[in-house]
Amino acid sequence: MADDRTNVGNQDRSRVAGGEGYEVEYFAQMHGTTPEEARNLIRQHGNNRKTLDKEAEKLKRK
């Protein structure tokens, strides 16, 4: 089911919704990665935003 963007209450900002293209693209843009790299990170490490932020930082250093 598509995300209802008009429903703006009680969002869980501690997670990245890997199934939502706009969230993956936003995460990728924030970390200077491609959306495919962002999806790979989500598959490997889950959708916890703090964990994904740390792993994305490691990609920048390579």
Residue, then its C-alpha position, 0 to 999 in steps of 0.5 A: m500500500a502506498d504511503d499517505r503523504t497527507n497523514v503527517g502524524n506520529q512518524d517513526r523517524s528512527r527507521v528508513a522505509g526501504g520500500e518507499g522510493y522517496e525515502v531511499e532516494y532522500f537517504a541516498q542524497m543525504h549521504g552522497t550515495t546512489p539509491e542502489e547503495a542505500r537499498n543494499l545498506i538497508r538489506q544488509h543492516g536493517n532499517n534503523r536510521k542510526t545504524l544506516d547513518k554509520e554504515a553510509e559514513k563508512l562508504k564515504r571514507k572508501 
